[in-house]
């Protein structure tokens, strides 16, 4: 089996074995059965993605699912100008800080000793910066990068001791490396996950820790019908990974040492170490 005419290779495992998982029309029809359907229908249309009628393609080799064609930078900028989830992050800020602190209890011992007085921590796709705040409370020099200017403004007001960077990962200077980079529910939003992981590696100190969470499209508890899964939400979620797809991508970007521990819910946890 090979890719349908015009389909590029899987962006995760590079396989040519890709097929149609769902059309845009089927996606829009499925929204009538979802509580968030009206919001997602409007979001896809207002940012211009709906005009392109992108498909959801599944990879027969690794099982991952991706949008095709990918949304443009301009479409994504319009989508995230007033991101709908920011107000929810504000309401749950302290709960999110507490969750990140629990994760950091495991991750901090894995990170290398700092070159300076403190380990440096970067939260990617940070919204208001709750994980960065958790790291600051554990003694890290905390940084956060976020594309949504409204979220950055709210985060700076809420957590003034965090160094916020407005923009994307490539806008974070590489002059001083980070001992830990943290991205919760971020990589599925990124059009070029290979480029994203490469940028993470460039900004990590030797033996530095990359921690990611993302939906797991291959999990046994994922609904059998793809469009019944709440994590399917283009153009917000562009790529839905399986462990096979994530593992192939991590190896290709220089993260040969990585762990994908079992999780009871259909979500993936990634712990990757830079050589």
PyMOL commands that set and color helices and strands:
alter all, ss='L'
color gray80, all
select helices_A, chain A and resi 24-33+37-46+49-52+73-80+86-91+93-110+130-137+149-158+169-171+187-189+193-203+226-228+243-252
alter helices_A, ss='H'
color red, helices_A
select strands_A, chain A and resi 18-22+55-59+65-68+120-124+141-146+163-166+178-184+204-215+239-240+257-259+267-273
alter strands_A, ss='S'
color yellow, strands_A
deselect
rebuild
show_as cartoon
